[in-house]
Amino acid sequence: MILFLLKAVLILSLGLFFVPKNRKYFFTFSLHLALVVISSFLIFNTFNQVASLKFPFLSLLNNTIYIEIDKLSAFFMLVINFTCLTGIIYAKAYLEPYYKSKSSLEFALHYFSFLWLHIAMLFVVMFRDALAFLIVWEIMALTAFLLVIFENEKKETIKIGIQYLIQMHIAVVFIMIGFIWAYSQTGADFSFDGLSVYFESHNPLPLFLIFFIGFGIKAGFIPLHSWLPHAHPAAPTHVSAVMSGVIIKMGIYGILRVLTYIHHDLFNIGLFILISALVNGLIGVSLAIVQHDIKKLLAYHSIENIGIIGIGIGLGVIGLAINIPALTVLGFAGGLLHILNHSLFKSLLFYTAGAVYTQTHTRNIEELGGLIKKMPKTALFFLIGALAICGLPPFNGFISEFLIYSGMFKALLSGNLQTDILLFFAISGLAIIGGLAIFCFTKVFSIVFLGTPRSDKVTHAKEAST
């Protein structure tokens, strides 16, 4: 029954090209809601049983492709559903000004792409077969490209969209090389499960690095991040929120999925992830501070927060390698929780930034000011998001970062000098990242919402419609 309903949504999505323009939003929202309900049933069943949920999805050329959902898949499905559902809700009011300038076909393509992005991301975390995974990964990249270039009348937007698409194809080439390499060396299944055979008999680091490059491009790991600060500002706000809230997390999912098959020589892998993540966090937040475009600023903070997530994951892997359970559990728990938390507060920040843009028609924070008087609700929600992203109590960002800190402090003074030095630098790095984030958002909130207007662009601003 679940499989039938899932396939029905895929087929019904074509109806977006045939329903009247004024009915397209209701139609696409209904399909998103159906996806959430169907997948929530799968998520609930997965969390309520010990084993993974596995059933056949498609038989093709004597090969059966299975849907397989474990706890990791179910967790990411929660994040995907929440972010996509809030995104389509926000899109209704945000896209209204475009109804006169955009054709019915353009709206159909936009809603169709948004729906299929939602579908593709769900299948990315449900497929283990490498070929099926690569196909839905490509669908995810293509639909995101079509969403980014919604304002295709702007040449710069098309240029940014093409840059994004090129880098996503570079990413998929590396992921494909990883699967082919493992398959050619072992002859095992051309799937994620086949990786376990390779990792059992080979040094896992070289192959992991290949996968890390592919998935790291999607996640926005420096220096593989160049698409991210350009695509976020170019895309409509609800698309930016989904890109930051969940699309870049698909790269994190890929890294975590590969890690589940590695059971030896973990220390060097964990160290590599930790160092990469610290660099990401420090450079990301430093670049955010100097930005004047509010959406580009938020994009760089996405790079920073991918760094925080990576710090948790890296520490978890190191904890496994040196057998410190507290570091393992709290590192992974903090990293995973920050995936969810970041999707919540970063979506909120993008939505409030979008509300400011729709009222002032500028993303330059230097042209704003005094908006707390004209948009008090927007100011309040932006402040909540800012406090959360800075990791301040009692907001959710504090909880996930607190778990990571707790793991490091519990493992500190373990008796291993090398580990203690490593943890000292990790604690210092995370503290510096947090301090710089507080500085950045204090500046942004003060400039945008406090003080006096810096230009006439804020003269007619008011609370955005909902």
Residue, then its C-alpha position, 0 to 999 in steps of 0.5 A: m500500500i505504501l509503495f503504491l501511494l509513493k508511486a502515485v505521488l510520482i505520477l500525479s506530479l505530472g499534473l502540475f503542467f495541466v492544472p490552472k495557474n491559480r490551482k498549481y500551489f494547492f496541487t503541489f502543496s497537497l503532493h508534498l503533504a502526501l509525501v510527508v504523511i507516507s514517509s512519516f509512516l516509514i519513519f515511524n516503523t523504522f524507529n519502532q523496530v530493531a532491524s532496517l525496513k527493507f522492501p522491493f521498489l522496482s524490478l528492472l533487467n533481472n535486478t531488484i532495487y530495494i528501499e532500505i531505511d535504517k535509523l540514519s535514513a529515518f533521521f534524515m527523512l525527518v529533516i528533509n520533510f520538515t525543511c521541504l514542507t516549511g519551504i513550500i508553505y513559505a513559497k506561497a506568499y513569496l512567489e505572489p509578486y511573480y504571478k504577473s511576470k512568470s508564465s503558467l509553464e514557469f510556475a509549473l516547472h518551479y513547483f514540479s522541480f521543488l516536488w521532485l527535489h523533495i522526492a529525490m532527497l528522500f530516495v537518496v537516503m532510502f537507496r543502497d544500490a549504487l546506480a539507483f543512488l547516483i540517478v536520484w542524486e543527479i535528479m536532486a542536482l538537476t531539480a535544484f539547478l532549475l530552482v536556482i535559476f527561477e529568475n532566469e531573466k537575469k544573466e548572472t542567475i543563469k551563470i550561477g546556476i550553470q556553475y552550480l550544475i558543473q560542480m554537482h557533476i564533478a561531485v557525482v564523478f568522484i562518487m561514481i569513481g568511488f563505487i567503481w573502484a570498490y567494485s573493480q577491486t572486490g567484484a562485490d555488489f555495486s552498492f553501498d553494502g559492497l563497500s564493506v567488502y572493500f574496506e575489510s581488506h584494504n586501507p580505507l583512507p584513500l577510498f574514503l577521501i574520494f567519497f569525501i571529495g564527492f560528498g564534500i562538494k555537496a556539503g560545502f567543505i572548503p575548498l570545495h564550497s565555491w558554488l554555495p555562497h553564489a547559489h544561495p543569494a541567487a535562488p528564491t528565499h524558500v529554495s535558499a532555505v532548503m539548500s542550506g537546511v537540507i540539500i547540503k546535509m545530503g553531503i553529510y549523509g553520504i559521508l556518514r553512510v560511507l563511514t558506517y562500513i569502515h571498522h578499522d584504521l579510523f583514527n586518521i579518518g577521524l583526524f582528517i574530518l576534524i581538521s577539515a571541519l575546524v578549517n571550515g568553521l573558522i574560515g566560514v564564519s570569518l568570511a561571513i563577518v565581512q559580507h554585506d549581502i545578507k543571504k551571502l552572509l547566511a550562506y557562509h554561516s552554512i559553511e561554518n555550521i557544516g564545520i560544527i557538524g563535521i567537528g562532532i562527526g570527526l570526534g565521534v570517529i576518533g572516539l571509536a578509534i581510541n575507545i573513548p565511549a563518551l567522545t564517540v556517543l556525544g560527538f556523534a549525538g552533537g553532530l547529528l543533532h546539529i544537522l536537525n538544529h541547523s535546518l531549523f534555525k537557518s531556515l528561520l533566518f533565511y525566511t526572515a531575510g526573505a521577508v526583509y528583501t520583499q519589503t525593501h528590495t535590497r539584500n545589502i545590510e548597509e542600506l537597511g536600519g531601524l526595521i524593528k519599528k516597521m517589522p517587529k515580528t520579523a525582527l523577533f524571529f530573526l533574533i531567535g534564529a541569531l541566538a540559536i545559530c550562535g549557540l546561546p542558551p536556551f536555544n537549540g543550537f546551544i544543546s547540540e554544541f553543548l553535547i560536542y563540548s561535553g564529549m571533548f571535556k569528558a575525554l580530556l586528560s585521558g592519559n594520552l598526550q596526543t589526544d589531549i593536545l588534539l582535544f585542546f585545539a578542537i575546544s579552542g577552535l569551536a570556542i573561537i567559531g562561536g565567539l565570531a558567530i556572536f560578533c557577526f550576528t550582533k553586527v547584522f541585527s544592529i545594522v538591519f533592525l536597530g538604529t536609524p534607516r540608512s537609505d530610503k529603501v526602508t521607508h515603506a517597509k511593513e510586516a510581510s504577508t503570510 
